[in-house]
Amino acid sequence: MTGRTHDLAAFTALNIVFVTAALPRMSIATAFVALGANMIGGLFPDIDNATSDIWDKFRGGTVAGRIIKPLIGGHRMLSHSLCGLALTGFVLKKILPAVGTVLIADMEIVWWSVMVGYASHLITDSLTTQGVPWLFPLPVRIGFPPIRQLRIRTGGFVEKIVVFPGLLILNGYLLYIRYPLYLGFVKALGGQ
């Protein structure tokens, strides 16, 4: 999937969690940091690709990407697996408390936002012809549907005409059916 599809998929996954889970109250700062963290999480598995959109966000990112890629096994290897998800979650659990001393935000909510974005990346990449090595280091790539010819080509017609607009429509639908929930959330943010 392309970077913009991963961004939208991460937001959609966070939106689904928002409408289905009982979320704690949070400050405006936490909401904004969590949303940004979700977008980073949605792109993070592609740190193994020097030309990925995530590296465009940082000065010298392409150079850093070229250094990191061989360390984590190349594209769609460690960072695109359950092992990579767990490792990233573990490292973030150690790092985010220090970040929380600078940013006035609930780092537990931020952590979950990153993890939701990360998981959405793995799920959407599973829809592509390449699939994802969910069980890395086992050399098996898993895709949905199991028949490779029925999967989506990254940046192809189906992604642009079906997947991306479908995610937009899903977000609009969630907003429509759960409007009072969103309204209450925004009012609670303003009251803090």
BAFI-3210 file (N, C-alpha, C; in Angstrom, 3 decimals, decimal comma, padded with zeros to 6 digits):
// residues 192
n [1|2|3|4|5|6|7|8|9|10|11|12|13|14|15|16|17|18|19|20|21|22|23|24|25|26|27|28|29|30|31|32|33|34|35|36|37|38|39|40|41|42|43|44|45|46|47|48|49|50|51|52|53|54|55|56|57|58|59|60|61|62|63|64|65|66|67|68|69|70|71|72|73|74|75|76|77|78|79|80|81|82|83|84|85|86|87|88|89|90|91|92|93|94|95|96|97|98|99|100|101|102|103|104|105|106|107|108|109|110|111|112|113|114|115|116|117|118|119|120|121|122|123|124|125|126|127|128|129|130|131|132|133|134|135|136|137|138|139|140|141|142|143|144|145|146|147|148|149|150|151|152|153|154|155|156|157|158|159|160|161|162|163|164|165|166|167|168|169|170|171|172|173|174|175|176|177|178|179|180|181|182|183|184|185|186|187|188|189|190|191|192]
n.u [000,838|000,336|001,875|-000,043|-002,387|-001,762|-001,629|-004,334|-005,557|-004,488|-005,623|-008,310|-008,408|-007,850|-010,086|-012,076|-011,430|-011,959|-014,791|-015,653|-014,464|-014,264|-013,049|-010,603|-010,919|-009,336|-006,806|-006,656|-004,089|-003,153|-004,902|-004,145|-001,400|-001,664|-003,042|-001,132|000,892|-000,357|-000,423|002,329|002,816|001,339|002,967|005,370|006,304|007,517|010,099|012,068|012,524|014,251|013,186|010,722|007,702|007,856|010,490|010,686|009,745|011,729|014,759|017,508|016,551|016,441|019,080|019,392|017,500|018,748|020,815|019,537|017,957|019,521|020,091|017,756|016,955|015,941|013,287|009,947|010,367|011,535|010,321|007,764|006,291|004,809|006,672|008,230|006,278|005,809|008,382|008,744|006,639|007,574|010,004|008,983|007,437|009,452|010,677|008,695|007,835|009,928|009,643|007,224|007,880|008,506|006,503|003,222|001,226|-000,836|000,948|000,319|-002,020|-000,972|000,890|-000,831|-002,100|-000,016|000,475|-001,963|-001,923|000,382|-000,366|-002,459|-001,030|000,304|-001,894|-003,098|-000,997|-001,036|-002,996|-001,904|-000,170|002,385|002,172|002,747|005,336|004,190|004,932|007,662|010,806|010,173|010,101|007,698|005,277|002,266|-000,906|-004,022|-006,783|-005,977|-005,247|-002,961|-003,278|-005,655|-005,179|-004,249|-002,426|000,229|-000,307|-001,887|-004,805|-007,032|-006,358|-006,372|-008,950|-010,799|-009,973|-008,830|-010,923|-012,928|-012,081|-012,320|-015,101|-015,939|-014,968|-016,534|-019,067|-018,833|-018,612|-021,115|-022,960|-022,183|-022,236|-023,125|-021,311|-018,809|-019,278|-019,659|-017,096|-015,506|-016,606|-015,898|-013,133|-012,859|-013,665|-011,623]
n.v [-001,183|002,307|005,215|007,188|005,694|003,994|005,915|006,759|004,308|003,783|005,909|005,210|002,753|003,650|005,225|003,261|001,917|004,039|004,333|001,902|001,190|001,831|004,759|006,516|009,755|012,544|015,033|017,906|018,103|015,464|014,173|015,298|014,584|011,814|011,332|012,162|010,347|007,995|008,241|008,120|005,542|004,141|004,315|003,363|000,558|000,590|001,485|-000,043|000,467|002,513|004,425|005,020|006,752|007,502|008,217|010,560|012,429|013,317|015,189|014,174|011,652|009,656|008,777|007,724|005,687|004,015|003,063|001,712|-000,244|-002,649|-003,581|-004,550|-006,546|-006,007|-004,991|-005,550|-007,504|-008,126|-005,786|-005,951|-007,869|-009,934|-010,182|-007,873|-005,959|-006,488|-006,013|-003,298|-002,219|-002,877|-001,402|001,193|001,353|001,663|004,046|006,090|007,045|008,820|010,690|011,662|013,373|015,686|016,257|017,128|014,886|011,958|009,193|006,516|006,371|007,424|005,417|003,238|004,306|004,412|001,660|000,738|002,008|000,811|-001,924|-001,684|-001,142|-003,566|-005,214|-004,005|-004,245|-006,956|-007,393|-007,024|-008,127|-009,032|-009,828|-010,468|-011,205|-012,403|-014,238|-014,002|-015,118|-017,126|-018,080|-017,379|-015,735|-014,177|-013,588|-011,930|-012,217|-015,761|-016,633|-015,479|-014,079|-012,759|-010,650|-007,212|-004,872|-002,822|000,615|000,378|000,189|-000,872|-000,227|002,592|003,205|001,645|000,779|003,113|005,154|003,616|003,454|006,159|006,467|004,661|005,967|008,298|007,123|006,030|008,407|009,495|007,574|007,518|010,108|011,582|010,566|011,489|014,228|014,526|013,800|015,871|018,053|017,342|017,536|020,282|021,114|020,563]
n.w [000,000|-000,523|001,031|001,707|001,796|003,906|005,963|006,053|006,622|009,155|010,606|010,271|011,619|014,212|014,541|014,516|016,884|018,601|018,387|019,348|021,778|025,306|026,008|027,974|029,561|028,031|027,488|025,275|024,259|024,545|022,764|020,270|020,151|020,255|017,862|015,956|016,625|015,917|013,135|012,611|013,578|011,663|009,456|010,327|010,115|007,625|007,946|007,081|004,463|002,453|000,738|001,689|002,741|005,433|005,919|004,537|006,241|007,874|008,165|006,332|006,273|004,240|004,082|006,660|006,444|004,579|006,103|008,184|006,897|006,076|008,618|009,698|008,050|005,482|003,172|004,195|006,214|009,327|010,507|009,521|010,895|013,511|015,499|015,087|015,637|018,380|019,402|018,765|020,292|022,868|023,030|022,743|025,081|026,906|026,098|025,833|028,454|029,116|027,070|027,841|029,878|028,639|026,729|027,439|027,773|027,863|027,922|027,777|026,269|023,933|023,304|022,741|020,503|018,610|018,362|017,315|014,825|013,754|013,654|011,812|009,513|009,008|008,544|006,260|004,412|004,170|002,379|-000,050|-003,074|-002,348|000,324|003,885|006,205|008,728|010,706|011,046|012,185|010,351|006,963|005,559|003,761|004,430|003,110|002,361|000,321|000,541|-002,030|-004,173|-006,628|-006,310|-004,712|-003,927|-005,930|-004,960|-005,008|-007,193|-009,389|-007,906|-005,268|-005,414|-006,384|-005,018|-002,337|-000,956|-001,318|-000,113|002,558|003,243|003,007|004,991|007,303|007,180|007,484|010,072|011,524|010,976|012,086|014,749|015,694|018,068|019,973|019,041|019,229|022,004|022,830|021,756|023,119|025,734|025,523|025,195|027,684|029,409]
ca.u [000,000|001,080|001,923|-001,310|-003,355|-001,401|-002,070|-005,789|-005,888|-004,157|-006,674|-009,555|-008,296|-007,997|-011,486|-012,848|-011,184|-012,657|-016,239|-015,996|-013,861|-014,511|-011,790|-010,502|-010,911|-007,988|-006,639|-006,493|-002,709|-003,078|-005,621|-003,326|-000,191|-002,089|-003,354|000,155|001,574|-001,054|000,050|003,690|002,675|000,846|004,071|006,594|006,878|008,297|011,445|012,985|012,561|014,865|012,389|009,396|007,184|008,245|011,807|010,506|009,349|012,914|015,943|018,482|015,837|016,798|020,373|019,117|016,812|019,727|021,610|018,675|017,417|020,228|020,105|016,519|016,684|015,365|011,874|008,943|010,966|011,294|009,380|006,437|005,920|004,359|007,889|008,541|005,243|006,088|009,643|008,463|005,836|008,445|010,917|008,200|007,078|010,635|011,026|007,622|007,813|010,875|009,015|006,138|008,379|008,590|005,163|002,195|000,231|-000,922|001,759|-000,347|-002,905|-000,083|001,423|-001,884|-002,333|001,054|000,279|-003,109|-001,424|001,340|-001,141|-003,201|-000,071|000,504|-003,134|-003,295|000,022|-001,427|-003,925|-001,151|000,351|003,575|001,864|003,542|005,886|003,644|005,602|009,114|011,740|009,741|010,117|006,392|004,506|000,837|-001,722|-005,469|-007,120|-004,832|-004,874|-002,175|-003,806|-006,826|-004,748|-004,105|-001,084|000,522|-000,429|-002,662|-006,166|-007,932|-006,030|-006,769|-010,366|-011,660|-009,509|-008,732|-012,267|-013,678|-011,698|-012,953|-016,536|-016,075|-014,808|-017,746|-020,158|-018,646|-018,955|-022,563|-023,734|-021,769|-022,054|-023,185|-020,078|-017,775|-019,637|-019,343|-015,645|-015,002|-017,036|-015,076|-011,802|-012,954|-013,903|-010,452]
ca.v [000,000|003,566|005,917|007,876|004,661|003,579|006,983|006,695|003,044|003,966|006,765|004,433|001,784|004,424|005,623|002,072|001,749|005,139|004,112|000,611|001,000|002,866|005,487|007,426|011,179|012,985|016,446|018,236|017,765|014,009|013,814|015,661|013,754|010,451|011,301|012,190|009,078|006,994|008,382|007,590|004,087|003,623|004,281|002,870|-000,689|000,840|001,987|-000,948|000,862|003,845|005,360|005,084|008,059|007,860|008,869|011,911|013,312|013,702|015,642|013,090|010,398|008,643|008,221|006,875|004,505|003,121|002,453|000,828|-001,347|-003,932|-004,026|-005,251|-007,644|-005,626|-004,602|-006,544|-008,594|-008,001|-004,717|-006,313|-009,134|-009,844|-009,973|-006,448|-005,234|-006,662|-005,335|-001,859|-001,922|-002,973|-000,257|002,400|001,347|002,142|005,402|007,074|007,771|009,947|011,689|012,226|014,455|016,880|016,469|016,963|014,004|010,633|008,336|005,216|006,554|007,594|004,090|002,473|004,902|003,929|000,230|000,588|002,388|-000,225|-003,122|-001,404|-001,255|-004,991|-005,753|-003,531|-004,859|-008,353|-007,413|-006,831|-009,346|-009,507|-010,388|-010,026|-012,326|-012,266|-015,149|-013,860|-015,399|-018,148|-017,435|-017,531|-014,486|-014,447|-012,557|-012,129|-013,631|-016,656|-016,752|-014,273|-013,373|-011,982|-009,545|-005,874|-004,397|-001,546|001,774|000,014|000,656|-001,263|000,583|003,985|003,365|000,900|000,768|004,456|005,724|002,800|003,893|007,469|006,234|004,034|007,018|009,125|006,331|005,989|009,739|009,643|006,743|007,760|011,547|012,050|010,179|012,448|015,527|014,457|013,778|017,224|018,906|016,977|018,117|021,726|021,345|020,225]
ca.w [000,000|-000,543|002,316|002,027|002,176|005,265|006,871|006,193|007,293|010,573|011,168|010,289|012,718|015,449|014,565|014,906|018,325|019,265|018,465|019,951|023,097|026,315|026,131|029,114|029,232|027,700|027,191|023,861|023,918|024,369|021,536|019,116|020,141|019,917|016,433|015,251|016,898|015,114|011,757|012,599|013,696|010,393|008,488|010,962|009,599|006,413|008,225|006,387|003,064|002,433|-000,055|002,292|003,147|006,803|005,887|004,000|007,347|008,646|007,426|006,260|006,477|003,251|004,484|007,825|005,944|003,940|007,170|008,981|006,089|006,219|010,017|010,058|007,126|004,202|003,168|004,589|006,986|010,767|010,876|009,035|011,537|014,907|016,284|014,953|016,378|019,806|019,704|018,727|021,483|024,044|023,024|023,014|026,510|027,636|025,663|025,976|029,729|029,041|026,200|028,642|030,742|027,804|026,196|028,466|027,169|028,465|027,060|027,597|025,111|022,780|022,982|022,074|019,184|017,734|018,123|016,402|013,504|013,315|013,292|010,576|008,411|008,728|007,974|004,887|003,554|003,949|001,252|-001,285|-003,708|-001,638|001,630|005,035|006,983|010,077|011,640|010,926|011,104|009,388|005,645|004,928|003,670|004,525|002,492|002,358|000,432|000,373|-003,443|-004,456|-007,795|-005,907|-003,843|-004,498|-006,282|-004,310|-005,892|-008,375|-009,610|-006,815|-004,086|-005,641|-006,711|-004,093|-000,942|-000,382|-001,161|000,848|003,906|003,446|003,221|006,308|008,310|007,126|008,046|011,527|012,029|010,853|013,024|016,134|015,830|019,469|020,652|018,623|019,785|023,438|022,971|021,487|024,241|026,896|025,289|025,439|029,105|030,217]
c.u [000,883|001,006|000,602|-002,400|-003,053|-001,814|-003,573|-006,227|-005,595|-005,223|-007,986|-009,538|-008,466|-009,446|-012,374|-012,664|-011,959|-014,146|-016,613|-015,462|-014,263|-013,184|-011,780|-010,600|-009,482|-007,984|-006,549|-005,088|-002,567|-003,754|-004,769|-002,058|-000,551|-002,407|-002,074|000,917|000,947|-000,588|001,482|003,653|002,208|001,914|005,299|007,137|007,730|009,641|012,486|013,111|013,055|014,059|010,973|009,007|007,632|009,591|011,726|010,162|010,548|014,034|016,986|017,859|016,221|018,125|020,184|018,431|017,756|020,601|020,791|018,229|018,197|020,233|018,860|016,058|016,087|013,873|010,950|009,579|010,576|010,223|007,952|005,965|005,383|005,541|008,284|007,550|005,515|007,358|009,458|007,657|006,668|009,362|010,164|007,758|008,228|010,932|009,953|007,535|008,780|010,309|007,898|006,590|008,481|007,210|004,146|001,036|000,277|-000,224|001,182|-001,280|-002,077|000,476|000,385|-002,157|-001,275|000,807|-000,901|-002,679|-000,507|000,582|-001,926|-002,293|000,118|-000,727|-003,307|-002,239|-000,270|-002,384|-003,212|-000,590|001,568|003,247|002,852|004,079|005,464|004,445|007,123|009,772|011,348|009,588|008,805|005,682|003,022|000,083|-003,184|-006,019|-005,897|-004,359|-004,242|-002,755|-005,018|-006,458|-004,478|-002,640|-000,895|000,486|-001,263|-004,075|-007,076|-007,640|-006,566|-008,275|-011,299|-011,223|-009,518|-010,112|-013,125|-013,360|-012,301|-014,436|-016,771|-015,936|-016,023|-018,936|-020,055|-019,001|-020,471|-023,312|-023,380|-021,540|-022,143|-021,910|-018,954|-018,031|-019,319|-017,850|-015,063|-015,392|-016,206|-013,653|-011,803|-013,111|-012,685|-009,522]
c.v [001,246|004,234|006,585|006,872|004,163|004,638|006,895|005,411|003,136|004,819|006,000|003,419|002,489|004,861|004,456|001,804|002,809|004,852|002,805|000,418|002,134|003,574|006,353|008,875|011,582|014,472|016,655|017,843|016,263|013,590|014,124|014,812|012,324|010,330|011,312|010,892|007,946|007,040|007,849|006,064|003,446|003,524|003,550|001,544|-000,497|001,510|001,125|-000,634|002,306|004,865|005,524|006,506|008,459|008,579|010,272|012,912|013,869|014,170|014,520|011,716|009,301|007,981|007,285|005,586|003,509|002,416|001,399|-000,404|-002,651|-004,477|-004,818|-006,216|-007,279|-005,359|-005,794|-007,777|-008,385|-006,963|-004,993|-007,639|-008,888|-009,609|-008,492|-005,577|-005,295|-005,922|-003,816|-001,443|-001,921|-001,754|001,032|002,493|001,878|003,610|006,434|007,736|008,959|011,067|012,399|013,304|015,761|017,240|016,217|016,186|012,664|009,638|006,937|005,281|006,693|006,237|003,265|003,004|004,450|002,463|-000,037|000,929|001,332|-001,470|-002,895|-001,520|-002,723|-005,599|-005,298|-004,093|-006,338|-008,491|-007,303|-008,153|-009,901|-010,213|-009,905|-011,256|-012,232|-013,064|-015,120|-014,309|-016,547|-017,483|-017,579|-016,178|-014,836|-013,272|-012,939|-011,510|-014,503|-016,818|-015,426|-013,438|-012,504|-010,779|-008,272|-005,572|-003,014|-000,410|001,527|000,566|000,360|-000,450|002,004|004,172|002,664|001,090|002,168|005,116|004,944|003,179|005,262|007,321|005,613|005,068|007,937|008,416|006,270|007,329|009,938|008,851|007,000|009,247|012,033|011,699|011,162|013,813|015,582|014,480|015,170|018,178|018,618|017,531|019,606|022,052|021,098|021,392]
c.w [000,000|000,825|002,673|002,406|003,583|006,289|007,128|006,894|008,789|011,257|011,289|011,428|014,060|015,630|015,008|016,405|019,098|019,443|019,153|021,363|024,034|026,579|027,384|028,642|028,936|027,402|025,679|023,403|023,675|023,073|020,303|019,017|019,740|018,430|015,601|015,414|016,098|013,662|011,617|012,687|012,400|009,319|009,019|010,428|008,343|006,692|007,531|004,898|002,986|001,640|000,494|002,682|004,550|006,819|005,313|005,096|008,119|007,723|007,472|006,408|005,510|003,601|005,675|007,399|005,294|004,973|007,910|008,191|006,240|007,648|010,394|008,971|005,794|004,312|003,401|005,217|008,451|011,099|010,406|009,640|012,940|015,834|016,256|015,704|017,873|020,222|019,731|019,952|022,744|024,143|023,336|024,471|027,366|027,339|025,999|027,351|029,757|028,170|026,963|029,611|029,977|027,244|027,300|027,842|027,885|027,537|026,885|026,386|023,844|022,349|022,223|020,672|018,176|017,379|017,181|014,979|012,923|012,842|011,998|009,355|008,021|008,063|006,530|003,940|003,297|002,779|-000,086|-001,815|-002,970|-000,334|002,687|005,770|008,455|011,101|011,509|012,221|010,175|008,019|004,874|004,945|003,596|003,925|002,528|001,082|000,163|-001,080|-003,874|-005,611|-007,450|-005,016|-004,646|-004,824|-005,647|-005,323|-007,125|-008,366|-008,418|-005,550|-004,238|-005,793|-005,723|-002,636|-000,329|-000,248|-000,165|002,284|004,229|003,767|004,592|007,418|008,354|007,751|009,573|012,166|012,028|011,930|014,490|016,423|017,281|020,265|020,318|019,244|021,278|023,690|022,786|022,612|025,482|026,752|025,599|026,914|029,974|030,373]
res [m|t|g|r|t|h|d|l|a|a|f|t|a|l|n|i|v|f|v|t|a|a|l|p|r|m|s|i|a|t|a|f|v|a|l|g|a|n|m|i|g|g|l|f|p|d|i|d|n|a|t|s|d|i|w|d|k|f|r|g|g|t|v|a|g|r|i|i|k|p|l|i|g|g|h|r|m|l|s|h|s|l|c|g|l|a|l|t|g|f|v|l|k|k|i|l|p|a|v|g|t|v|l|i|a|d|m|e|i|v|w|w|s|v|m|v|g|y|a|s|h|l|i|t|d|s|l|t|t|q|g|v|p|w|l|f|p|l|p|v|r|i|g|f|p|p|i|r|q|l|r|i|r|t|g|g|f|v|e|k|i|v|v|f|p|g|l|l|i|l|n|g|y|l|l|y|i|r|y|p|l|y|l|g|f|v|k|a|l|g|g|q]
***
